[in-house]
Amino acid sequence: MYNSKDLNMLRAAYVLAKGNTFGYQNLLARARRERPELLENAFLQLKSPLDSTLLHIAASHGNEVVDHVVQENPQYLDAINMEHDTPSHVAARAGHVSTDQALTN
């Protein structure tokens, strides 16, 4: 399952994805400190219990973190969670039209 460091990273990712942009660079620094064995952006590979990526979570809140995640890891555009949704589906369902358009263009 998850160890405490992974849970701390997931919590930080949720805070960032929900729009509290205390700093994308701060999150990267924390990942490097707590999990030095991970590559710089490997924290983006952590998934929620529903198999959602940071991109799914950010898309559900329609914020600018989406752009950062897509720039760093464009392969997550096609990621599917346990509900068989891509980040674009999540954005559309939440009513974030501009985020959905950004994810599909």
MOPAC internal coordinates of N, CA, C and O (Angstrom, degrees):
PM7 1SCF
backbone

  N    0.0000 0     0.00 0     0.00 0    0    0    0
  C    1.4508 1     0.00 0     0.00 0    1    0    0
  C    1.5311 1   109.31 1     0.00 0    2    1    0
  O    1.2310 1   119.72 1    43.67 1    3    2    1
  N    1.3146 1   118.13 1  -136.33 1    3    2    1
  C    1.4543 1   122.64 1  -177.81 1    5    3    2
  C    1.5189 1   110.35 1  -107.47 1    6    5    3
  O    1.2310 1   120.63 1   -40.88 1    7    6    5
  N    1.3355 1   116.41 1   139.12 1    7    6    5
  C    1.4612 1   118.87 1   170.84 1    9    7    6
  C    1.5295 1   107.82 1   -92.24 1   10    9    7
  O    1.2310 1   120.61 1    -8.04 1   11   10    9
  N    1.3376 1   116.44 1   171.96 1   11   10    9
  C    1.4688 1   119.46 1  -174.40 1   13   11   10
  C    1.5249 1   112.56 1   -63.12 1   14   13   11
  O    1.2310 1   119.88 1   146.19 1   15   14   13
  N    1.3324 1   117.84 1   -33.81 1   15   14   13
  C    1.4677 1   119.45 1   178.93 1   17   15   14
  C    1.5216 1   110.89 1   -68.42 1   18   17   15
  O    1.2310 1   120.38 1   140.61 1   19   18   17
  N    1.3470 1   116.87 1   -39.39 1   19   18   17
  C    1.4564 1   119.56 1   176.30 1   21   19   18
  C    1.5271 1   110.56 1   -63.71 1   22   21   19
  O    1.2310 1   120.45 1   139.20 1   23   22   21
  N    1.3291 1   116.75 1   -40.80 1   23   22   21
  C    1.4653 1   119.81 1   178.70 1   25   23   22
  C    1.5188 1   111.26 1   -64.04 1   26   25   23
  O    1.2310 1   119.98 1   140.69 1   27   26   25
  N    1.3315 1   117.64 1   -39.31 1   27   26   25
  C    1.4668 1   120.25 1   176.40 1   29   27   26
  C    1.5140 1   110.54 1   -62.34 1   30   29   27
  O    1.2310 1   120.07 1   139.36 1   31   30   29
  N    1.3229 1   117.48 1   -40.64 1   31   30   29
  C    1.4618 1   120.77 1   179.02 1   33   31   30
  C    1.5268 1   110.60 1   -66.93 1   34   33   31
  O    1.2310 1   120.23 1   139.67 1   35   34   33
  N    1.3405 1   117.16 1   -40.33 1   35   34   33
  C    1.4617 1   119.62 1   177.35 1   37   35   34
  C    1.5290 1   110.95 1   -63.16 1   38   37   35
  O    1.2310 1   120.32 1   137.80 1   39   38   37
  N    1.3279 1   117.00 1   -42.20 1   39   38   37
  C    1.4657 1   120.38 1   177.70 1   41   39   38
  C    1.5227 1   110.59 1   -59.69 1   42   41   39
  O    1.2310 1   120.79 1   133.28 1   43   42   41
  N    1.3308 1   116.09 1   -46.72 1   43   42   41
  C    1.4616 1   119.87 1  -179.95 1   45   43   42
  C    1.5244 1   110.61 1   -62.73 1   46   45   43
  O    1.2310 1   120.30 1   139.74 1   47   46   45
  N    1.3196 1   117.03 1   -40.26 1   47   46   45
  C    1.4621 1   121.10 1   179.20 1   49   47   46
  C    1.5282 1   110.38 1   -63.86 1   50   49   47
  O    1.2310 1   119.85 1   138.69 1   51   50   49
  N    1.3412 1   117.88 1   -41.31 1   51   50   49
  C    1.4655 1   120.86 1   177.89 1   53   51   50
  C    1.5217 1   111.23 1   -62.54 1   54   53   51
  O    1.2310 1   120.31 1   136.60 1   55   54   53
  N    1.3243 1   117.02 1   -43.40 1   55   54   53
  C    1.4657 1   120.88 1   179.89 1   57   55   54
  C    1.5251 1   109.77 1   -60.42 1   58   57   55
  O    1.2310 1   120.88 1   133.71 1   59   58   57
  N    1.3328 1   115.91 1   -46.29 1   59   58   57
  C    1.4568 1   120.58 1   179.03 1   61   59   58
  C    1.5274 1   110.68 1   -63.39 1   62   61   59
  O    1.2310 1   120.23 1   133.01 1   63   62   61
  N    1.3193 1   117.17 1   -46.99 1   63   62   61
  C    1.4607 1   121.42 1  -176.88 1   65   63   62
  C    1.5132 1   112.33 1   -65.06 1   66   65   63
  O    1.2310 1   120.39 1   151.37 1   67   66   65
  N    1.3181 1   116.86 1   -28.63 1   67   66   65
  C    1.4620 1   120.00 1  -179.36 1   69   67   66
  C    1.5160 1   112.36 1   -81.73 1   70   69   67
  O    1.2310 1   120.16 1  -176.44 1   71   70   69
  N    1.3311 1   117.29 1     3.56 1   71   70   69
  C    1.4500 1   119.89 1   171.77 1   73   71   70
  C    1.5093 1   115.22 1   108.26 1   74   73   71
  O    1.2310 1   119.43 1   174.72 1   75   74   73
  N    1.3127 1   118.69 1    -5.28 1   75   74   73
  C    1.4598 1   120.34 1   176.42 1   77   75   74
  C    1.5239 1   107.06 1   -82.80 1   78   77   75
  O    1.2310 1   120.92 1   -95.36 1   79   78   77
  N    1.3039 1   115.85 1    84.64 1   79   78   77
  C    1.4586 1   120.75 1  -173.79 1   81   79   78
  C    1.5184 1   111.10 1   -82.56 1   82   81   79
  O    1.2310 1   121.36 1  -116.70 1   83   82   81
  N    1.3352 1   115.01 1    63.30 1   83   82   81
  C    1.4578 1   120.85 1   178.16 1   85   83   82
  C    1.5123 1   110.31 1   -64.72 1   86   85   83
  O    1.2310 1   121.17 1   173.91 1   87   86   85
  N    1.2996 1   115.37 1    -6.09 1   87   86   85
  C    1.4564 1   119.19 1   172.87 1   89   87   86
  C    1.5097 1   113.21 1   131.42 1   90   89   87
  O    1.2310 1   121.55 1   -66.75 1   91   90   89
  N    1.2947 1   114.64 1   113.25 1   91   90   89
  C    1.4605 1   120.52 1   176.45 1   93   91   90
  C    1.5274 1   109.78 1   -58.30 1   94   93   91
  O    1.2310 1   120.17 1   139.95 1   95   94   93
  N    1.3176 1   117.28 1   -40.05 1   95   94   93
  C    1.4671 1   120.87 1   179.28 1   97   95   94
  C    1.5262 1   111.03 1   -64.90 1   98   97   95
  O    1.2310 1   119.75 1   145.52 1   99   98   97
  N    1.3334 1   118.08 1   -34.48 1   99   98   97
  C    1.4606 1   120.63 1   176.70 1  101   99   98
  C    1.5212 1   111.26 1   -63.16 1  102  101   99
  O    1.2310 1   120.65 1   140.86 1  103  102  101
  N    1.3263 1   116.36 1   -39.14 1  103  102  101
  C    1.4560 1   120.28 1   178.77 1  105  103  102
  C    1.5231 1   110.54 1   -66.20 1  106  105  103
  O    1.2310 1   120.54 1   139.14 1  107  106  105
  N    1.3344 1   116.57 1   -40.86 1  107  106  105
  C    1.4619 1   119.63 1   176.46 1  109  107  106
  C    1.5256 1   111.14 1   -62.22 1  110  109  107
  O    1.2310 1   120.68 1   137.87 1  111  110  109
  N    1.3259 1   116.30 1   -42.13 1  111  110  109
  C    1.4670 1   120.37 1   179.65 1  113  111  110
  C    1.5218 1   110.44 1   -63.40 1  114  113  111
  O    1.2310 1   120.56 1   138.53 1  115  114  113
  N    1.3032 1   116.53 1   -41.47 1  115  114  113
  C    1.4689 1   120.20 1   178.82 1  117  115  114
  C    1.5297 1   110.39 1   -63.56 1  118  117  115
  O    1.2310 1   120.47 1   138.44 1  119  118  117
  N    1.3218 1   116.70 1   -41.56 1  119  118  117
  C    1.4701 1   120.01 1   178.27 1  121  119  118
  C    1.5182 1   110.67 1   -60.48 1  122  121  119
  O    1.2310 1   120.64 1   137.61 1  123  122  121
  N    1.3057 1   116.38 1   -42.39 1  123  122  121
  C    1.4697 1   120.02 1   179.34 1  125  123  122
  C    1.5251 1   111.50 1   -64.89 1  126  125  123
  O    1.2310 1   120.37 1   141.56 1  127  126  125
  N    1.3272 1   116.90 1   -38.44 1  127  126  125
  C    1.4705 1   121.04 1  -179.63 1  129  127  126
  C    1.5207 1   111.78 1   -69.33 1  130  129  127
  O    1.2310 1   120.90 1   131.55 1  131  130  129
  N    1.3451 1   115.88 1   -48.45 1  131  130  129
  C    1.4530 1   120.02 1  -173.19 1  133  131  130
  C    1.5178 1   113.39 1   -81.76 1  134  133  131
  O    1.2310 1   120.18 1   151.29 1  135  134  133
  N    1.2833 1   117.26 1   -28.71 1  135  134  133
  C    1.4649 1   121.11 1  -178.24 1  137  135  134
  C    1.5251 1   109.67 1  -134.56 1  138  137  135
  O    1.2310 1   119.82 1  -112.19 1  139  138  137
  N    1.3416 1   117.96 1    67.81 1  139  138  137
  C    1.4726 1   120.33 1  -175.68 1  141  139  138
  C    1.5294 1   113.52 1   -60.37 1  142  141  139
  O    1.2310 1   120.32 1   160.83 1  143  142  141
  N    1.3230 1   116.99 1   -19.17 1  143  142  141
  C    1.4618 1   119.36 1   179.30 1  145  143  142
  C    1.5290 1   112.53 1   -75.26 1  146  145  143
  O    1.2310 1   120.38 1   166.54 1  147  146  145
  N    1.3239 1   116.89 1   -13.46 1  147  146  145
  C    1.4545 1   120.62 1   179.90 1  149  147  146
  C    1.5203 1   111.05 1   -83.42 1  150  149  147
  O    1.2310 1   121.02 1   -32.22 1  151  150  149
  N    1.2839 1   115.66 1   147.78 1  151  150  149
  C    1.4579 1   120.21 1   172.04 1  153  151  150
  C    1.5166 1   108.64 1   -66.34 1  154  153  151
  O    1.2310 1   120.63 1   -15.66 1  155  154  153
  N    1.3182 1   116.40 1   164.34 1  155  154  153
  C    1.4612 1   121.08 1  -172.62 1  157  155  154
  C    1.5243 1   114.20 1   -48.27 1  158  157  155
  O    1.2310 1   119.93 1   134.07 1  159  158  157
  N    1.3040 1   117.75 1   -45.93 1  159  158  157
  C    1.4631 1   119.61 1  -176.45 1  161  159  158
  C    1.5190 1   113.04 1  -110.09 1  162  161  159
  O    1.2310 1   120.59 1  -160.81 1  163  162  161
  N    1.3232 1   116.48 1    19.19 1  163  162  161
  C    1.4610 1   119.61 1  -177.81 1  165  163  162
  C    1.5199 1   112.42 1   -66.63 1  166  165  163
  O    1.2310 1   119.98 1   159.68 1  167  166  165
  N    1.3413 1   117.64 1   -20.32 1  167  166  165
  C    1.4657 1   118.64 1   177.48 1  169  167  166
  C    1.5224 1   110.53 1   -60.32 1  170  169  167
  O    1.2310 1   120.48 1   156.99 1  171  170  169
  N    1.3240 1   116.69 1   -23.01 1  171  170  169
  C    1.4630 1   120.08 1   178.05 1  173  171  170
  C    1.5212 1   111.15 1   -67.11 1  174  173  171
  O    1.2310 1   120.50 1   162.23 1  175  174  173
  N    1.3372 1   116.64 1   -17.77 1  175  174  173
  C    1.4521 1   120.55 1   179.67 1  177  175  174
  C    1.5241 1   112.41 1   -80.51 1  178  177  175
  O    1.2310 1   120.23 1   166.08 1  179  178  177
  N    1.3373 1   117.16 1   -13.92 1  179  178  177
  C    1.4531 1   119.62 1   176.24 1  181  179  178
  C    1.5171 1   108.62 1   -63.77 1  182  181  179
  O    1.2310 1   121.15 1   -37.32 1  183  182  181
  N    1.3216 1   115.41 1   142.68 1  183  182  181
  C    1.4587 1   119.58 1  -179.31 1  185  183  182
  C    1.5160 1   110.09 1  -125.39 1  186  185  183
  O    1.2310 1   121.55 1   -28.04 1  187  186  185
  N    1.3191 1   114.65 1   151.96 1  187  186  185
  C    1.4613 1   120.95 1   177.68 1  189  187  186
  C    1.5282 1   108.66 1   -71.20 1  190  189  187
  O    1.2310 1   120.34 1   -10.13 1  191  190  189
  N    1.3187 1   116.95 1   169.87 1  191  190  189
  C    1.4675 1   119.47 1   176.39 1  193  191  190
  C    1.5331 1   113.17 1   -58.19 1  194  193  191
  O    1.2310 1   120.20 1   157.07 1  195  194  193
  N    1.3308 1   117.22 1   -22.93 1  195  194  193
  C    1.4718 1   120.35 1   176.32 1  197  195  194
  C    1.5138 1   111.99 1   -92.92 1  198  197  195
  O    1.2310 1   120.52 1  -166.08 1  199  198  197
  N    1.3259 1   116.62 1    13.92 1  199  198  197
  C    1.4592 1   123.43 1   177.37 1  201  199  198
  C    1.5189 1   113.09 1    68.84 1  202  201  199
  O    1.2310 1   120.36 1  -157.05 1  203  202  201
  N    1.3261 1   116.91 1    22.95 1  203  202  201
  C    1.4625 1   121.31 1   177.29 1  205  203  202
  C    1.5226 1   109.45 1   -86.39 1  206  205  203
  O    1.2310 1   120.95 1   -40.11 1  207  206  205
  N    1.3212 1   115.80 1   139.89 1  207  206  205
  C    1.4620 1   121.78 1   176.18 1  209  207  206
  C    1.5220 1   109.12 1   -87.41 1  210  209  207
  O    1.2310 1   120.97 1    -7.85 1  211  210  209
  N    1.3204 1   115.74 1   172.15 1  211  210  209
  C    1.4623 1   120.35 1   174.93 1  213  211  210
  C    1.5297 1   109.89 1   -57.32 1  214  213  211
  O    1.2310 1   120.15 1   146.06 1  215  214  213
  N    1.3115 1   117.32 1   -33.94 1  215  214  213
  C    1.4654 1   120.57 1   179.22 1  217  215  214
  C    1.5296 1   111.34 1   -65.77 1  218  217  215
  O    1.2310 1   119.71 1   139.70 1  219  218  217
  N    1.3383 1   118.16 1   -40.30 1  219  218  217
  C    1.4668 1   120.85 1   175.27 1  221  219  218
  C    1.5335 1   110.19 1   -58.74 1  222  221  219
  O    1.2310 1   121.25 1   133.34 1  223  222  221
  N    1.3317 1   115.22 1   -46.66 1  223  222  221
  C    1.4590 1   120.46 1  -175.90 1  225  223  222
  C    1.5290 1   110.64 1   -66.20 1  226  225  223
  O    1.2310 1   120.63 1   134.64 1  227  226  225
  N    1.3232 1   116.40 1   -45.36 1  227  226  225
  C    1.4655 1   120.10 1   178.73 1  229  227  226
  C    1.5287 1   110.68 1   -63.17 1  230  229  227
  O    1.2310 1   120.31 1   139.86 1  231  230  229
  N    1.3307 1   117.01 1   -40.14 1  231  230  229
  C    1.4674 1   120.77 1   179.68 1  233  231  230
  C    1.5235 1   110.86 1   -62.89 1  234  233  231
  O    1.2310 1   120.19 1   146.50 1  235  234  233
  N    1.3205 1   117.25 1   -33.50 1  235  234  233
  C    1.4598 1   119.71 1  -179.29 1  237  235  234
  C    1.5231 1   111.73 1   -69.55 1  238  237  235
  O    1.2310 1   120.49 1   160.63 1  239  238  237
  N    1.3291 1   116.66 1   -19.37 1  239  238  237
  C    1.4581 1   121.30 1   178.77 1  241  239  238
  C    1.5208 1   112.70 1  -106.61 1  242  241  239
  O    1.2310 1   120.43 1   173.68 1  243  242  241
  N    1.3370 1   116.79 1    -6.32 1  243  242  241
  C    1.4575 1   121.49 1   175.11 1  245  243  242
  C    1.5134 1   114.66 1    58.65 1  246  245  243
  O    1.2310 1   119.66 1  -129.22 1  247  246  245
  N    1.3172 1   118.25 1    50.78 1  247  246  245
  C    1.4676 1   118.60 1  -179.74 1  249  247  246
  C    1.5209 1   112.10 1  -121.99 1  250  249  247
  O    1.2310 1   121.40 1    -3.09 1  251  250  249
  N    1.3307 1   114.93 1   176.91 1  251  250  249
  C    1.4650 1   121.85 1  -172.82 1  253  251  250
  C    1.5234 1   114.39 1   -68.66 1  254  253  251
  O    1.2310 1   119.59 1   169.17 1  255  254  253
  N    1.3203 1   118.38 1   -10.83 1  255  254  253
  C    1.4604 1   120.58 1   177.47 1  257  255  254
  C    1.5297 1   110.18 1   -61.05 1  258  257  255
  O    1.2310 1   120.79 1   151.58 1  259  258  257
  N    1.3329 1   116.09 1   -28.42 1  259  258  257
  C    1.4630 1   121.08 1   178.44 1  261  259  258
  C    1.5240 1   110.10 1   -53.45 1  262  261  259
  O    1.2310 1   120.21 1   133.64 1  263  262  261
  N    1.3280 1   117.20 1   -46.36 1  263  262  261
  C    1.4628 1   120.83 1  -178.92 1  265  263  262
  C    1.5236 1   111.78 1   -60.17 1  266  265  263
  O    1.2310 1   120.37 1   137.08 1  267  266  265
  N    1.3407 1   116.89 1   -42.92 1  267  266  265
  C    1.4664 1   120.95 1   179.93 1  269  267  266
  C    1.5304 1   111.12 1   -62.96 1  270  269  267
  O    1.2310 1   120.67 1   134.87 1  271  270  269
  N    1.3243 1   116.32 1   -45.13 1  271  270  269
  C    1.4627 1   120.04 1  -177.60 1  273  271  270
  C    1.5228 1   110.38 1   -65.38 1  274  273  271
  O    1.2310 1   120.32 1   136.98 1  275  274  273
  N    1.3124 1   116.99 1   -43.02 1  275  274  273
  C    1.4660 1   120.73 1  -179.33 1  277  275  274
  C    1.5244 1   110.74 1   -64.34 1  278  277  275
  O    1.2310 1   119.97 1   140.02 1  279  278  277
  N    1.3294 1   117.65 1   -39.98 1  279  278  277
  C    1.4677 1   120.53 1   178.29 1  281  279  278
  C    1.5243 1   111.22 1   -62.75 1  282  281  279
  O    1.2310 1   120.55 1   138.42 1  283  282  281
  N    1.3331 1   116.56 1   -41.58 1  283  282  281
  C    1.4630 1   121.01 1  -177.34 1  285  283  282
  C    1.5192 1   112.68 1   -79.30 1  286  285  283
  O    1.2310 1   119.88 1   143.87 1  287  286  285
  N    1.3242 1   117.84 1   -36.13 1  287  286  285
  C    1.4550 1   122.32 1  -173.89 1  289  287  286
  C    1.5263 1   111.26 1  -141.98 1  290  289  287
  O    1.2310 1   119.79 1  -106.64 1  291  290  289
  N    1.3255 1   118.01 1    73.36 1  291  290  289
  C    1.4657 1   119.86 1  -177.61 1  293  291  290
  C    1.5316 1   113.67 1   -62.99 1  294  293  291
  O    1.2310 1   120.05 1   161.47 1  295  294  293
  N    1.3265 1   117.50 1   -18.53 1  295  294  293
  C    1.4639 1   119.45 1   179.51 1  297  295  294
  C    1.5274 1   112.15 1   -64.96 1  298  297  295
  O    1.2310 1   119.92 1   161.61 1  299  298  297
  N    1.3429 1   117.75 1   -18.39 1  299  298  297
  C    1.4578 1   120.52 1   179.45 1  301  299  298
  C    1.5210 1   113.18 1   -75.92 1  302  301  299
  O    1.2310 1   119.86 1   172.40 1  303  302  301
  N    1.3130 1   117.88 1    -7.60 1  303  302  301
  C    1.4640 1   120.37 1   176.15 1  305  303  302
  C    1.5227 1   111.01 1   -59.27 1  306  305  303
  O    1.2310 1   120.41 1   148.13 1  307  306  305
  N    1.3283 1   116.83 1   -31.87 1  307  306  305
  C    1.4656 1   121.59 1  -177.71 1  309  307  306
  C    1.5223 1   113.02 1  -101.69 1  310  309  307
  O    1.2310 1   119.93 1  -172.63 1  311  310  309
  N    1.3362 1   117.75 1     7.37 1  311  310  309
  C    1.4644 1   120.62 1  -178.76 1  313  311  310
  C    1.5284 1   110.07 1   -63.92 1  314  313  311
  O    1.2310 1   121.12 1   -40.41 1  315  314  313
  N    1.3059 1   115.47 1   139.59 1  315  314  313
  C    1.4653 1   121.42 1  -179.38 1  317  315  314
  C    1.5222 1   108.57 1  -117.69 1  318  317  315
  O    1.2310 1   120.71 1   -49.45 1  319  318  317
  N    1.3253 1   116.24 1   130.55 1  319  318  317
  C    1.4590 1   120.29 1   178.03 1  321  319  318
  C    1.5268 1   110.05 1   -90.45 1  322  321  319
  O    1.2310 1   120.17 1     6.14 1  323  322  321
  N    1.3264 1   117.28 1  -173.86 1  323  322  321
  C    1.4662 1   121.66 1  -177.11 1  325  323  322
  C    1.5253 1   112.87 1   -65.86 1  326  325  323
  O    1.2310 1   120.60 1   161.16 1  327  326  325
  N    1.3237 1   116.45 1   -18.84 1  327  326  325
  C    1.4688 1   120.34 1   177.87 1  329  327  326
  C    1.5260 1   111.02 1   -92.25 1  330  329  327
  O    1.2310 1   120.93 1  -170.78 1  331  330  329
  N    1.3373 1   115.83 1     9.22 1  331  330  329
  C    1.4734 1   123.50 1   179.71 1  333  331  330
  C    1.5266 1   112.83 1    64.01 1  334  333  331
  O    1.2310 1   120.92 1  -149.23 1  335  334  333
  N    1.3363 1   115.84 1    30.77 1  335  334  333
  C    1.4584 1   121.55 1   179.13 1  337  335  334
  C    1.5214 1   110.68 1  -105.32 1  338  337  335
  O    1.2310 1   120.98 1   -39.88 1  339  338  337
  N    1.3272 1   115.73 1   140.12 1  339  338  337
  C    1.4595 1   121.61 1   168.64 1  341  339  338
  C    1.5276 1   107.20 1   -87.37 1  342  341  339
  O    1.2310 1   119.28 1   -11.85 1  343  342  341
  N    1.3187 1   118.98 1   168.15 1  343  342  341
  C    1.4679 1   119.90 1   175.25 1  345  343  342
  C    1.5352 1   112.41 1   -56.56 1  346  345  343
  O    1.2310 1   120.30 1   144.61 1  347  346  345
  N    1.3153 1   117.02 1   -35.39 1  347  346  345
  C    1.4631 1   120.37 1   178.53 1  349  347  346
  C    1.5261 1   111.03 1   -63.08 1  350  349  347
  O    1.2310 1   120.21 1   137.61 1  351  350  349
  N    1.3387 1   117.21 1   -42.39 1  351  350  349
  C    1.4692 1   120.69 1   177.52 1  353  351  350
  C    1.5275 1   110.70 1   -60.21 1  354  353  351
  O    1.2310 1   121.11 1   137.51 1  355  354  353
  N    1.3435 1   115.49 1   -42.49 1  355  354  353
  C    1.4607 1   120.77 1  -178.79 1  357  355  354
  C    1.5254 1   110.46 1   -62.90 1  358  357  355
  O    1.2310 1   120.58 1   135.34 1  359  358  357
  N    1.3348 1   116.50 1   -44.66 1  359  358  357
  C    1.4729 1   120.64 1   179.55 1  361  359  358
  C    1.5306 1   110.84 1   -62.37 1  362  361  359
  O    1.2310 1   120.72 1   135.41 1  363  362  361
  N    1.3243 1   116.22 1   -44.59 1  363  362  361
  C    1.4656 1   120.24 1  -178.66 1  365  363  362
  C    1.5237 1   110.85 1   -64.06 1  366  365  363
  O    1.2310 1   120.43 1   135.88 1  367  366  365
  N    1.3302 1   116.77 1   -44.12 1  367  366  365
  C    1.4632 1   120.51 1  -179.88 1  369  367  366
  C    1.5302 1   111.63 1   -62.30 1  370  369  367
  O    1.2310 1   120.83 1   146.18 1  371  370  369
  N    1.3288 1   116.01 1   -33.82 1  371  370  369
  C    1.4672 1   120.72 1   180.00 1  373  371  370
  C    1.5276 1   112.28 1   -81.71 1  374  373  371
  O    1.2310 1   120.25 1   175.89 1  375  374  373
  N    1.3419 1   117.13 1    -4.11 1  375  374  373
  C    1.4540 1   120.68 1   177.90 1  377  375  374
  C    1.5164 1   114.70 1    83.64 1  378  377  375
  O    1.2310 1   120.22 1  -162.79 1  379  378  377
  N    1.3278 1   117.18 1    17.21 1  379  378  377
  C    1.4608 1   121.21 1   179.85 1  381  379  378
  C    1.5336 1   108.91 1   -95.04 1  382  381  379
  O    1.2310 1   121.63 1   -99.78 1  383  382  381
  N    1.3211 1   114.48 1    80.22 1  383  382  381
  C    1.4648 1   121.80 1  -174.12 1  385  383  382
  C    1.5309 1   111.46 1   -60.54 1  386  385  383
  O    1.2310 1   120.07 1   134.07 1  387  386  385
  N    1.3322 1   117.48 1   -45.93 1  387  386  385
  C    1.4668 1   119.11 1  -177.46 1  389  387  386
  C    1.5323 1   111.28 1   -65.94 1  390  389  387
  O    1.2310 1   120.04 1   144.67 1  391  390  389
  N    1.3241 1   117.53 1   -35.33 1  391  390  389
  C    1.4624 1   120.39 1   177.44 1  393  391  390
  C    1.5187 1   109.51 1   -68.21 1  394  393  391
  O    1.2310 1   120.13 1   136.97 1  395  394  393
  N    1.3294 1   117.36 1   -43.03 1  395  394  393
  C    1.4557 1   121.33 1   177.56 1  397  395  394
  C    1.5277 1   110.34 1   -59.84 1  398  397  395
  O    1.2310 1   120.08 1   136.44 1  399  398  397
  N    1.3119 1   117.44 1   -43.56 1  399  398  397
  C    1.4718 1   121.07 1   179.27 1  401  399  398
  C    1.5284 1   110.29 1   -64.11 1  402  401  399
  O    1.2310 1   119.78 1   139.39 1  403  402  401
  N    1.3207 1   118.02 1   -40.61 1  403  402  401
  C    1.4680 1   121.20 1   178.58 1  405  403  402
  C    1.5240 1   110.95 1   -63.50 1  406  405  403
  O    1.2310 1   120.28 1   145.41 1  407  406  405
  N    1.3079 1   117.07 1   -34.59 1  407  406  405
  C    1.4638 1   120.84 1  -178.62 1  409  407  406
  C    1.5288 1   112.39 1   -77.67 1  410  409  407
  O    1.2310 1   120.20 1   156.00 1  411  410  409
  N    1.3158 1   117.23 1   -24.00 1  411  410  409
  C    1.4585 1   119.33 1  -177.73 1  413  411  410
  C    1.5235 1   113.81 1   -99.52 1  414  413  411
  O    1.2310 1   120.30 1   173.81 1  415  414  413
  N    1.3151 1   117.04 1    -6.19 1  415  414  413
  C    1.4840 1   119.94 1   178.94 1  417  415  414
  C    1.4977 1   111.63 1   -99.00 1  418  417  415
  O    1.2310 1   120.10 1   180.00 1  419  418  417

